[in-house]
Amino acid sequence: AARAEAAAARGAGSSSGGSRAPSRKKTAEPTLSPEEARTLFTNAARKVASGDPRGAITDCTQGVRGGNADCHRILGVAYGQLNDIDAACRHYRQYMRTGPSNPGAVEAQMERLGCPP
């Protein structure tokens, strides 16, 4: 009976182990410092200005994970350049929740894209 319970526990452990693996990967990812996230934001802003929206998206996606909320605006611009209006509007809305110092400019960008309220 003890062996059966141990086998059942191993079976349960292996089936739930598969669902735990992604969370282990997330915790294993190195955490970005605020400085690193800010550097990613700066690089992304340059990329968006030079016509590399995909590069900006890559950088600012990491920057957001590192806690740089300003990256949401860059993501809005980059997705707008790629005509992915839904993604652009989603990131602009997330940026607006941070209480930016320039809400009028962001609202104007959202209006130009036709973002729903």
Rosetta constraint file for C-alpha pairs under 8 A:
AtomPair CA 1 CA 5 HARMONIC 6.22 0.50
AtomPair CA 2 CA 6 HARMONIC 6.12 0.50
AtomPair CA 3 CA 7 HARMONIC 6.03 0.50
AtomPair CA 4 CA 8 HARMONIC 6.05 0.50
AtomPair CA 5 CA 9 HARMONIC 6.01 0.50
AtomPair CA 6 CA 10 HARMONIC 6.10 0.50
AtomPair CA 7 CA 11 HARMONIC 6.09 0.50
AtomPair CA 8 CA 12 HARMONIC 6.07 0.50
AtomPair CA 9 CA 13 HARMONIC 5.89 0.50
AtomPair CA 10 CA 14 HARMONIC 6.04 0.50
AtomPair CA 11 CA 15 HARMONIC 6.23 0.50
AtomPair CA 12 CA 16 HARMONIC 6.09 0.50
AtomPair CA 13 CA 17 HARMONIC 5.57 0.50
AtomPair CA 14 CA 18 HARMONIC 6.51 0.50
AtomPair CA 15 CA 19 HARMONIC 7.26 0.50
AtomPair CA 16 CA 20 HARMONIC 6.23 0.50
AtomPair CA 17 CA 21 HARMONIC 6.10 0.50
AtomPair CA 18 CA 22 HARMONIC 7.78 0.50
AtomPair CA 19 CA 23 HARMONIC 7.77 0.50
AtomPair CA 20 CA 24 HARMONIC 6.35 0.50
AtomPair CA 21 CA 25 HARMONIC 6.34 0.50
AtomPair CA 22 CA 26 HARMONIC 6.37 0.50
AtomPair CA 23 CA 27 HARMONIC 6.35 0.50
AtomPair CA 24 CA 28 HARMONIC 6.01 0.50
AtomPair CA 25 CA 29 HARMONIC 6.27 0.50
AtomPair CA 31 CA 66 HARMONIC 6.65 0.50
AtomPair CA 32 CA 36 HARMONIC 5.80 0.50
AtomPair CA 32 CA 37 HARMONIC 6.17 0.50
AtomPair CA 32 CA 63 HARMONIC 7.97 0.50
AtomPair CA 32 CA 65 HARMONIC 7.81 0.50
AtomPair CA 32 CA 66 HARMONIC 4.90 0.50
AtomPair CA 33 CA 37 HARMONIC 6.27 0.50
AtomPair CA 33 CA 66 HARMONIC 6.66 0.50
AtomPair CA 34 CA 38 HARMONIC 6.05 0.50
AtomPair CA 34 CA 66 HARMONIC 6.66 0.50
AtomPair CA 34 CA 67 HARMONIC 6.94 0.50
AtomPair CA 34 CA 68 HARMONIC 7.22 0.50
AtomPair CA 35 CA 39 HARMONIC 6.17 0.50
AtomPair CA 36 CA 40 HARMONIC 6.27 0.50
AtomPair CA 36 CA 63 HARMONIC 7.75 0.50
AtomPair CA 36 CA 66 HARMONIC 7.74 0.50
AtomPair CA 37 CA 41 HARMONIC 6.26 0.50
AtomPair CA 37 CA 62 HARMONIC 7.31 0.50
AtomPair CA 37 CA 63 HARMONIC 4.45 0.50
AtomPair CA 37 CA 64 HARMONIC 7.37 0.50
AtomPair CA 37 CA 66 HARMONIC 5.27 0.50
AtomPair CA 37 CA 67 HARMONIC 6.82 0.50
AtomPair CA 37 CA 68 HARMONIC 5.77 0.50
AtomPair CA 38 CA 42 HARMONIC 6.21 0.50
AtomPair CA 38 CA 63 HARMONIC 7.02 0.50
AtomPair CA 38 CA 68 HARMONIC 6.51 0.50
AtomPair CA 39 CA 43 HARMONIC 6.12 0.50
AtomPair CA 40 CA 44 HARMONIC 6.00 0.50
AtomPair CA 40 CA 59 HARMONIC 5.28 0.50
AtomPair CA 40 CA 60 HARMONIC 6.12 0.50
AtomPair CA 40 CA 62 HARMONIC 7.39 0.50
AtomPair CA 40 CA 63 HARMONIC 5.59 0.50
AtomPair CA 41 CA 45 HARMONIC 6.12 0.50
AtomPair CA 41 CA 59 HARMONIC 6.85 0.50
AtomPair CA 41 CA 60 HARMONIC 5.72 0.50
AtomPair CA 41 CA 63 HARMONIC 6.12 0.50
AtomPair CA 41 CA 68 HARMONIC 7.35 0.50
AtomPair CA 41 CA 70 HARMONIC 7.33 0.50
AtomPair CA 41 CA 71 HARMONIC 5.72 0.50
AtomPair CA 41 CA 74 HARMONIC 7.77 0.50
AtomPair CA 42 CA 46 HARMONIC 6.38 0.50
AtomPair CA 43 CA 47 HARMONIC 6.22 0.50
AtomPair CA 43 CA 56 HARMONIC 7.27 0.50
AtomPair CA 43 CA 59 HARMONIC 7.12 0.50
AtomPair CA 44 CA 48 HARMONIC 6.09 0.50
AtomPair CA 44 CA 55 HARMONIC 6.85 0.50
AtomPair CA 44 CA 56 HARMONIC 4.01 0.50
AtomPair CA 44 CA 57 HARMONIC 7.12 0.50
AtomPair CA 44 CA 59 HARMONIC 5.59 0.50
AtomPair CA 44 CA 60 HARMONIC 6.05 0.50
AtomPair CA 44 CA 74 HARMONIC 7.02 0.50
AtomPair CA 45 CA 49 HARMONIC 6.22 0.50
AtomPair CA 45 CA 56 HARMONIC 6.76 0.50
AtomPair CA 45 CA 74 HARMONIC 6.32 0.50
AtomPair CA 46 CA 50 HARMONIC 6.16 0.50
AtomPair CA 46 CA 56 HARMONIC 7.91 0.50
AtomPair CA 47 CA 51 HARMONIC 6.20 0.50
AtomPair CA 47 CA 52 HARMONIC 4.90 0.50
AtomPair CA 47 CA 53 HARMONIC 6.44 0.50
AtomPair CA 47 CA 55 HARMONIC 6.33 0.50
AtomPair CA 47 CA 56 HARMONIC 5.37 0.50
AtomPair CA 48 CA 52 HARMONIC 5.27 0.50
AtomPair CA 48 CA 53 HARMONIC 4.99 0.50
AtomPair CA 48 CA 55 HARMONIC 7.81 0.50
AtomPair CA 48 CA 56 HARMONIC 5.70 0.50
AtomPair CA 48 CA 74 HARMONIC 7.38 0.50
AtomPair CA 48 CA 77 HARMONIC 7.39 0.50
AtomPair CA 48 CA 78 HARMONIC 6.05 0.50
AtomPair CA 52 CA 56 HARMONIC 6.37 0.50
AtomPair CA 53 CA 57 HARMONIC 6.10 0.50
AtomPair CA 53 CA 78 HARMONIC 4.56 0.50
AtomPair CA 53 CA 79 HARMONIC 7.06 0.50
AtomPair CA 53 CA 81 HARMONIC 6.67 0.50
AtomPair CA 53 CA 82 HARMONIC 7.12 0.50
AtomPair CA 54 CA 58 HARMONIC 6.30 0.50
AtomPair CA 54 CA 78 HARMONIC 7.15 0.50
AtomPair CA 55 CA 59 HARMONIC 6.30 0.50
AtomPair CA 56 CA 60 HARMONIC 5.96 0.50
AtomPair CA 56 CA 74 HARMONIC 7.33 0.50
AtomPair CA 56 CA 75 HARMONIC 7.22 0.50
AtomPair CA 56 CA 78 HARMONIC 6.61 0.50
AtomPair CA 57 CA 61 HARMONIC 5.76 0.50
AtomPair CA 57 CA 74 HARMONIC 7.82 0.50
AtomPair CA 57 CA 75 HARMONIC 5.80 0.50
AtomPair CA 57 CA 78 HARMONIC 6.48 0.50
AtomPair CA 57 CA 79 HARMONIC 7.74 0.50
AtomPair CA 58 CA 62 HARMONIC 6.67 0.50
AtomPair CA 59 CA 63 HARMONIC 6.18 0.50
AtomPair CA 60 CA 64 HARMONIC 5.91 0.50
AtomPair CA 60 CA 71 HARMONIC 5.16 0.50
AtomPair CA 60 CA 72 HARMONIC 7.48 0.50
AtomPair CA 60 CA 74 HARMONIC 7.13 0.50
AtomPair CA 60 CA 75 HARMONIC 6.60 0.50
AtomPair CA 61 CA 65 HARMONIC 6.54 0.50
AtomPair CA 61 CA 71 HARMONIC 7.49 0.50
AtomPair CA 61 CA 75 HARMONIC 7.72 0.50
AtomPair CA 62 CA 66 HARMONIC 6.28 0.50
AtomPair CA 63 CA 67 HARMONIC 6.40 0.50
AtomPair CA 63 CA 68 HARMONIC 5.40 0.50
AtomPair CA 63 CA 69 HARMONIC 7.94 0.50
AtomPair CA 63 CA 71 HARMONIC 6.33 0.50
AtomPair CA 64 CA 68 HARMONIC 4.89 0.50
AtomPair CA 64 CA 69 HARMONIC 5.84 0.50
AtomPair CA 64 CA 70 HARMONIC 7.95 0.50
AtomPair CA 64 CA 71 HARMONIC 5.92 0.50
AtomPair CA 64 CA 72 HARMONIC 7.13 0.50
AtomPair CA 69 CA 73 HARMONIC 7.99 0.50
AtomPair CA 69 CA 95 HARMONIC 6.54 0.50
AtomPair CA 69 CA 98 HARMONIC 7.06 0.50
AtomPair CA 70 CA 74 HARMONIC 7.07 0.50
AtomPair CA 70 CA 95 HARMONIC 6.71 0.50
AtomPair CA 71 CA 75 HARMONIC 6.04 0.50
AtomPair CA 72 CA 76 HARMONIC 6.12 0.50
AtomPair CA 72 CA 91 HARMONIC 4.97 0.50
AtomPair CA 72 CA 92 HARMONIC 6.28 0.50
AtomPair CA 72 CA 94 HARMONIC 6.50 0.50
AtomPair CA 72 CA 95 HARMONIC 5.20 0.50
AtomPair CA 73 CA 77 HARMONIC 6.32 0.50
AtomPair CA 73 CA 91 HARMONIC 6.46 0.50
AtomPair CA 73 CA 92 HARMONIC 5.67 0.50
AtomPair CA 73 CA 95 HARMONIC 5.81 0.50
AtomPair CA 73 CA 106 HARMONIC 7.96 0.50
AtomPair CA 74 CA 78 HARMONIC 6.04 0.50
AtomPair CA 75 CA 79 HARMONIC 5.93 0.50
AtomPair CA 75 CA 88 HARMONIC 6.62 0.50
AtomPair CA 75 CA 91 HARMONIC 6.19 0.50
AtomPair CA 75 CA 92 HARMONIC 7.90 0.50
AtomPair CA 76 CA 80 HARMONIC 6.01 0.50
AtomPair CA 76 CA 87 HARMONIC 7.04 0.50
AtomPair CA 76 CA 88 HARMONIC 3.96 0.50
AtomPair CA 76 CA 89 HARMONIC 6.40 0.50
AtomPair CA 76 CA 90 HARMONIC 7.52 0.50
AtomPair CA 76 CA 91 HARMONIC 5.10 0.50
AtomPair CA 76 CA 92 HARMONIC 5.33 0.50
AtomPair CA 77 CA 81 HARMONIC 6.25 0.50
AtomPair CA 77 CA 88 HARMONIC 6.61 0.50
AtomPair CA 78 CA 82 HARMONIC 6.50 0.50
AtomPair CA 78 CA 88 HARMONIC 7.40 0.50
AtomPair CA 79 CA 83 HARMONIC 6.18 0.50
AtomPair CA 79 CA 84 HARMONIC 5.15 0.50
AtomPair CA 79 CA 85 HARMONIC 6.74 0.50
AtomPair CA 79 CA 87 HARMONIC 6.16 0.50
AtomPair CA 79 CA 88 HARMONIC 4.86 0.50
AtomPair CA 80 CA 84 HARMONIC 5.74 0.50
AtomPair CA 80 CA 85 HARMONIC 5.78 0.50
AtomPair CA 80 CA 87 HARMONIC 7.99 0.50
AtomPair CA 80 CA 88 HARMONIC 5.36 0.50
AtomPair CA 80 CA 113 HARMONIC 7.40 0.50
AtomPair CA 84 CA 88 HARMONIC 6.19 0.50
AtomPair CA 85 CA 89 HARMONIC 5.98 0.50
AtomPair CA 85 CA 113 HARMONIC 6.68 0.50
AtomPair CA 85 CA 115 HARMONIC 7.48 0.50
AtomPair CA 86 CA 90 HARMONIC 6.13 0.50
AtomPair CA 86 CA 115 HARMONIC 7.74 0.50
AtomPair CA 87 CA 91 HARMONIC 6.27 0.50
AtomPair CA 88 CA 92 HARMONIC 6.19 0.50
AtomPair CA 89 CA 93 HARMONIC 6.07 0.50
AtomPair CA 89 CA 110 HARMONIC 6.52 0.50
AtomPair CA 89 CA 113 HARMONIC 7.72 0.50
AtomPair CA 89 CA 115 HARMONIC 5.45 0.50
AtomPair CA 89 CA 116 HARMONIC 7.87 0.50
AtomPair CA 90 CA 94 HARMONIC 6.31 0.50
AtomPair CA 91 CA 95 HARMONIC 6.08 0.50
AtomPair CA 92 CA 96 HARMONIC 6.15 0.50
AtomPair CA 92 CA 106 HARMONIC 7.10 0.50
AtomPair CA 92 CA 110 HARMONIC 7.02 0.50
AtomPair CA 93 CA 97 HARMONIC 6.47 0.50
AtomPair CA 94 CA 98 HARMONIC 7.06 0.50
AtomPair CA 95 CA 99 HARMONIC 7.51 0.50
AtomPair CA 95 CA 100 HARMONIC 7.14 0.50
AtomPair CA 96 CA 100 HARMONIC 6.17 0.50
AtomPair CA 96 CA 103 HARMONIC 6.82 0.50
AtomPair CA 96 CA 106 HARMONIC 7.61 0.50
AtomPair CA 99 CA 103 HARMONIC 7.48 0.50
AtomPair CA 102 CA 106 HARMONIC 6.70 0.50
AtomPair CA 103 CA 107 HARMONIC 6.02 0.50
AtomPair CA 104 CA 108 HARMONIC 6.13 0.50
AtomPair CA 105 CA 109 HARMONIC 6.36 0.50
AtomPair CA 106 CA 110 HARMONIC 6.20 0.50
AtomPair CA 107 CA 111 HARMONIC 6.04 0.50
AtomPair CA 108 CA 112 HARMONIC 6.21 0.50
AtomPair CA 109 CA 113 HARMONIC 6.40 0.50
AtomPair CA 110 CA 114 HARMONIC 6.14 0.50
AtomPair CA 110 CA 115 HARMONIC 5.23 0.50
AtomPair CA 111 CA 115 HARMONIC 5.98 0.50
